[in-house]
Amino acid sequence: MSEKARWLTEDKLALIMGLILFGLGMLNFVGIDALGWSLKTSVWTSADKIFSAVSPNYKGIPGYASLILTYVFITAFLAVGVKFLGGQVGKFVKSFSVVFVIAMACWAVGHYAVIAATPDQLAKYNLTWAMGLTGEAGFIVALLAGIFIGNFLPGVSEELKEALRPEMYIKIAIVILGAELGVKAVDALGLASAVIFRGLCAIVEAYLIYWALVYYVARKYFKFSKEWSAPLASGISICGVSAAIATGGAIRARPIVPIMVSSLVVVFTCIEMLILPFAAQWGLWNEPMVAGAWMGLAVKSDGGAIASGAITDALIRAKVIAETGVQYQAGWITMAATTIKIFIDVFIGIWSFVLAAVWCTFIDCKPGQRMKFTDILDRFPRFVLGYVITFLIMLIICATEPASLVKLGKAAIAGTGVFRGIFFVLTFFTIGVVSNFKKLWAEGLGKLAAVYVVCLFGFIIWIGLFISWLFFHGVKPPVA
């Protein structure tokens, strides 16, 4: 492996690639629309209306040409990253091409008017009824398509293996999302600051309750060793894959431990993504920010939590329009989920340090074994820096002269928003494909799954709902 491949991790690469896309979008501030040719997907009843260029500056480009340009750009863009990670570029391009086509087909299906049109759009599309899920229904379609391939077409799943990188896709998307939320926050600075503060309080409280309870249940009632219980507690109660891996490294667990826990997290993430957003639409449509925070606290992977927030955002906005006629701005419910999840990621490094110190001092007690400060830095999620950087840059720039700069900011995020949507739908599809339920069960996940079921449905979901209600009750997104 080359020196580049040694220092460059998927996490760092996601940060770099997200910032590159952000930089291209920022060229709008100097009059260059570098991403205006990228693909916009619209709600449709006629197939020729599905795709178009996102910017009016490129309105002469046919939709199919915009689709091809977007495919070429994103494939080449990711292929360079895969090369630096030491992956097989040829295999990646081949498999990613298939993943891209299927994902975009799902995205298009999700935008079909009968599925996506909200009640206020029925007349526009000459419809008397629609499901009202908005275009984000494409995420659900992509997830279901991925689950079908992963569980019933294992040969296809294996062929696509090189392109199945859901964590990388979602991390790039989150870096870009920071810029979008920065622009939106200028119109509601009070709400943005409230979400951030409340999110910080919520995850600190959740950490202190969740982790201790899961660890206790795993040790006392399921008789797991400390080596298994700690990564299991982190994976189930905090942040899924990232937390399980970080905790396993901190306590020097065998590699199989966090790997098994991580596999379990992927399975239950799919289950939560298919259930919780609809439960939130049914019971929390009048408390939208509570619903968003709940997704961040209850769904245990980065991709799953943010994507669940996006689905919940769409479902609740559609429900509110139908029930009250009020139309909330898109993205704020997602912001609540994202903020919670980002703070959780930030705390992974701190929590790993705490556990490492406890293990070295009280459990392993090996002479001379000390946790270095650099170990914390190694566990700090780099893409979180990108989210914060892009958010603050757009917030500060647009806030200096909102009357003139917000318009340029919206033009900048229009192009990056296309790629954020694409990376989201790629995340959904690839999470589904890697979730081979039969294979994971055969590897001995039964007992671990029992702990997960007991803890998740016994108290994690409900404590998360209570904490979300405690900190976000009464907070509403801005009206569009």
PAFI-722748 format. One record per residue (C-alpha): x, y, z. Coordinates in steps of 0.02 Angstrom, whole numbers, padded with zeros to 5 digits, always signed. Layout:
N
XYZ;...
! end
This chain:
480
+00000+00000+00000;+00066+00172-00044;+00103+00309+00081;-00048+00405+00015;-00161+00258+00047;-00093+00241+00225;-00138+00416+00282;-00292+00438+00174;-00446+00356+00250;-00622+00353+00181;-00670+00479+00314;-00535+00603+00261;-00573+00574+00078;-00756+00615+00106;-00703+00779+00187;-00590+00824+00041;-00716+00778-00093;-00858+00867-00005;-00753+01025+00008;-00707+01015-00177;-00891+01011-00225;-00924+01153-00103;-00783+01253-00182;-00856+01228-00356;-01025+01289-00294;-00944+01442-00213;-00885+01501-00384;-01060+01573-00404;-01004+01715-00291;-00881+01769-00427;-01004+01743-00570;-00956+01567-00624;-01095+01437-00625;-00981+01285-00622;-01114+01157-00574;-01268+01227-00660;-01267+01088-00790;-01295+00955-00655;-01452+00850-00646;-01616+00913-00574;-01754+00786-00545;-01932+00851-00548;-02102+00781-00500;-02173+00712-00664;-02316+00632-00755;-02228+00632-00924;-02059+00548-00938;-01982+00692-01035;-02007+00803-00882;-01906+00697-00760;-01732+00769-00786;-01666+00942-00827;-01516+01053-00790;-01526+01132-00618;-01479+01309-00669;-01574+01425-00788;-01403+01468-00860;-01401+01294-00939;-01584+01282-00989;-01535+01237-01167;-01460+01072-01111;-01582+00924-01133;-01621+00821-00979;-01535+00666-01047;-01376+00767-01080;-01378+00832-00902;-01399+00654-00840;-01249+00595-00943;-01140+00742-00889;-01184+00711-00707;-01144+00526-00723;-00976+00558-00806;-00927+00691-00679;-00977+00596-00523;-00903+00432-00585;-00735+00512-00627;-00740+00612-00465;-00766+00458-00358;-00647+00350-00460;-00504+00468-00419;-00547+00452-00235;-00556+00262-00246;-00385+00260-00329;-00310+00359-00185;-00390+00236-00064;-00303+00093-00154;-00462+00023-00232;-00479-00056-00404;-00533+00087-00514;-00587-00019-00662;-00700-00128-00554;-00766+00025-00465;-00815+00114-00625;-00901-00043-00691;-00999-00078-00532;-01034+00105-00493;-01109+00128-00665;-01238-00004-00624;-01267+00068-00450;-01290+00242-00522;-01415+00187-00654;-01521+00088-00530;-01513+00225-00398;-01563+00361-00521;-01705+00251-00587;-01768+00235-00408;-01748+00423-00385;-01852+00452-00541;-01987+00329-00485;-01996+00418-00318;-02032+00580-00410;-02181+00508-00504;-02326+00626-00467;-02443+00492-00399;-02310+00454-00268;-02230+00624-00241;-02361+00759-00269;-02420+00845-00111;-02603+00896-00091;-02571+01074-00150;-02497+01006-00313;-02640+00891-00366;-02719+01016-00485;-02550+01054-00564;-02532+00872-00615;-02717+00841-00652;-02732+00716-00511;-02873+00683-00389;-02763+00586-00267;-02577+00559-00232;-02476+00480-00093;-02399+00650-00054;-02225+00584-00009;-02130+00717-00110;-01981+00667-00217;-01888+00600-00066;-01994+00444-00088;-01852+00397-00205;-01748+00360-00051;-01872+00227+00004;-01882+00152-00170;-01691+00144-00178;-01680+00062-00007;-01808-00071-00053;-01722-00104-00219;-01556-00125-00129;-01629-00244-00001;-01703-00349-00141;-01536-00362-00231;-01437-00393-00072;-01550-00534-00014;-01616-00615-00173;-01480-00580-00302;-01317-00617-00210;-01221-00635-00373;-01268-00459-00425;-01227-00395-00251;-01053-00471-00262;-01022-00392-00433;-01068-00222-00362;-00956-00242-00209;-00823-00113-00258;-00955+00025-00269;-01047-00019-00108;-00980+00123-00001;-01131+00196+00091;-01029+00278+00229;-00921+00373+00104;-01072+00431+00005;-01166+00494+00157;-01014+00583+00227;-00987+00679+00065;-01171+00723+00067;-01161+00788+00245;-01015+00903+00204;-01121+00977+00064;-01275+00983+00176;-01184+01101+00293;-01178+01234+00157;-01363+01215+00117;-01413+01234+00298;-01295+01383+00317;-01392+01479+00184;-01560+01429+00256;-01504+01477+00431;-01480+01658+00380;-01668+01677+00369;-01692+01604+00543;-01535+01628+00646;-01630+01611+00810;-01698+01441+00762;-01530+01379+00698;-01443+01423+00861;-01585+01345+00961;-01571+01182+00863;-01383+01174+00890;-01393+01210+01077;-01538+01092+01107;-01453+00958+01003;-01295+00968+01109;-01396+00952+01270;-01497+00808+01201;-01351+00698+01149;-01255+00726+01313;-01407+00665+01409;-01433+00521+01288;-01253+00465+01304;-01262+00456+01493;-01423+00355+01491;-01410+00245+01336;-01235+00177+01354;-01247+00127+01536;-01414+00039+01513;-01360-00061+01360;-01196-00112+01442;-01290-00167+01598;-01417-00269+01500;-01282-00354+01394;-01178-00400+01547;-01312-00450+01673;-01450-00530+01569;-01357-00594+01415;-01191-00635+01501;-01080-00551+01372;-00899-00517+01420;-00835-00339+01443;-00748-00354+01274;-00916-00384+01188;-01025-00274+01297;-00931-00110+01273;-00932-00106+01080;-01110-00174+01085;-01164-00033+01201;-01081+00098+01091;-01148+00025+00929;-01327+00005+00991;-01342+00160+01097;-01233+00292+01016;-01178+00292+00836;-01180+00122+00758;-01033+00072+00653;-00918+00218+00695;-00943+00202+00882;-00925+00012+00883;-00762+00021+00786;-00693+00165+00890;-00739+00079+01053;-00666-00086+00995;-00501+00002+00959;-00504+00096+01123;-00524-00061+01229;-00413-00167+01115;-00553-00288+01072;-00524-00424+00941;-00568-00364+00765;-00715-00485+00751;-00807-00395+00892;-00839-00224+00812;-00863-00307+00642;-01005-00416+00706;-01084-00269+00797;-01068-00161+00642;-01155-00292+00535;-01298-00296+00659;-01312-00107+00656;-01334-00109+00467;-01478-00233+00480;-01572-00137+00613;-01538+00029+00527;-01638-00035+00379;-01780-00089+00494;-01782+00079+00583;-01777+00175+00420;-01930+00083+00357;-02030+00108+00518;-01983+00263+00617;-02010+00401+00486;-02188+00340+00458;-02217+00325+00645;-02156+00505+00661;-02273+00563+00523;-02419+00480+00610;-02385+00536+00789;-02269+00688+00779;-02326+00787+00627;-02373+00931+00742;-02201+00923+00826;-02086+00918+00674;-01922+00961+00760;-01954+00829+00893;-01973+00704+00752;-01808+00757+00672;-01712+00748+00836;-01790+00577+00869;-01717+00510+00706;-01544+00572+00759;-01556+00488+00929;-01643+00326+00878;-01564+00274+00711;-01387+00216+00741;-01287+00243+00583;-01236+00408+00504;-01316+00367+00338;-01472+00292+00414;-01503+00435+00536;-01479+00576+00411;-01578+00485+00278;-01717+00448+00402;-01717+00632+00443;-01737+00674+00259;-01883+00553+00240;-01964+00618+00399;-01940+00796+00335;-02034+00755+00176;-02172+00651+00259;-02211+00776+00395;-02209+00927+00280;-02332+00837+00166;-02442+00791+00316;-02442+00969+00383;-02492+01039+00213;-02635+00914+00202;-02697+00945+00380;-02670+01132+00402;-02617+01207+00236;-02456+01269+00316;-02298+01236+00215;-02137+01223+00314;-01968+01258+00236;-01882+01098+00183;-01724+01045+00274;-01755+01099+00453;-01817+00932+00515;-01667+00854+00427;-01558+00984+00513;-01619+00928+00684;-01575+00747+00644;-01408+00797+00567;-01359+00910+00712;-01395+00775+00839;-01297+00647+00737;-01151+00766+00709;-01134+00801+00896;-01141+00615+00929;-00999+00590+00804;-00899+00728+00886;-00915+00642+01053;-00857+00473+00988;-00675+00524+01007;-00703+00588+01183;-00801+00433+01232;-00665+00321+01161;-00536+00412+01264;-00641+00389+01421;-00665+00203+01389;-00481+00179+01347;-00431+00262+01510;-00554+00156+01609;-00495-00005+01525;-00311+00035+01550;-00336+00089+01731;-00464-00033+01798;-00488-00181+01681;-00335-00225+01577;-00213-00140+01696;-00065-00176+01583;+00095-00091+01641;+00148+00054+01531;-00009+00057+01425;-00068+00236+01400;-00189+00321+01283;-00103+00455+01179;-00190+00616+01129;-00160+00570+00946;-00274+00419+00969;-00418+00538+01001;-00377+00635+00845;-00372+00474+00744;-00550+00437+00800;-00619+00610+00766;-00736+00601+00614;-00654+00714+00484;-00813+00740+00383;-00888+00827+00534;-00760+00965+00509;-00822+00985+00331;-01003+01000+00388;-00955+01134+00514;-00840+01227+00394;-00965+01237+00251;-01106+01283+00369;-01008+01425+00450;-00938+01493+00287;-01108+01507+00205;-01188+01572+00364;-01058+01709+00387;-01051+01760+00204;-01239+01768+00178;-01270+01851+00346;-01156+01999+00304;-01272+02062+00168;-01428+01952+00163;-01517+02057+00033;-01387+02025-00101;-01285+01876-00047;-01424+01754-00001;-01474+01747-00185;-01296+01700-00234;-01292+01577-00091;-01449+01492-00154;-01373+01481-00328;-01217+01402-00252;-01312+01270-00155;-01426+01231-00302;-01281+01145-00391;-01210+01060-00237;-01385+01011-00183;-01400+00903-00338;-01250+00802-00283;-01309+00796-00104;-01471+00717-00165;-01378+00594-00275;-01262+00543-00134;-01413+00519-00021;-01499+00404-00143;-01336+00309-00172;-01324+00288+00017;-01499+00216+00028;-01472+00095-00114;-01302+00032-00057;-01358+00012+00124;-01495-00100+00059;-01376-00203-00047;-01252-00236+00094;-01393-00292+00210;-01395-00478+00171;-01503-00534+00316;-01480-00722+00291;-01290-00713+00282;-01275-00603+00435;-01388-00716+00536;-01286-00869+00487;-01130-00784+00556;-01199-00794+00732;-01291-00632+00757;-01439-00712+00846;-01388-00674+01025;-01323-00502+00979;-01485-00468+00888;-01582-00515+01044;-01489-00383+01144;-01521-00257+01006;-01708-00294+01001;-01728-00286+01189;-01631-00124+01207;-01692-00036+01050;-01877-00070+01072;-01870-00084+01261;-01800+00087+01300;-01686+00169+01170;-01826+00225+01053;-01935+00285+01197;-01797+00373+01294;-01742+00454+01131;-01920+00512+01100;-01934+00582+01276;-01768+00675+01263;-01815+00742+01092;-01981+00803+01161;-01895+00879+01313;-01777+00987+01209;-01874+01018+01048;-02057+01025+01104;-02140+01179+01031;-01999+01220+00908;-02064+01240+00731;-01974+01256+00564;-01993+01422+00471;-02143+01435+00355;-02100+01434+00170;
! end
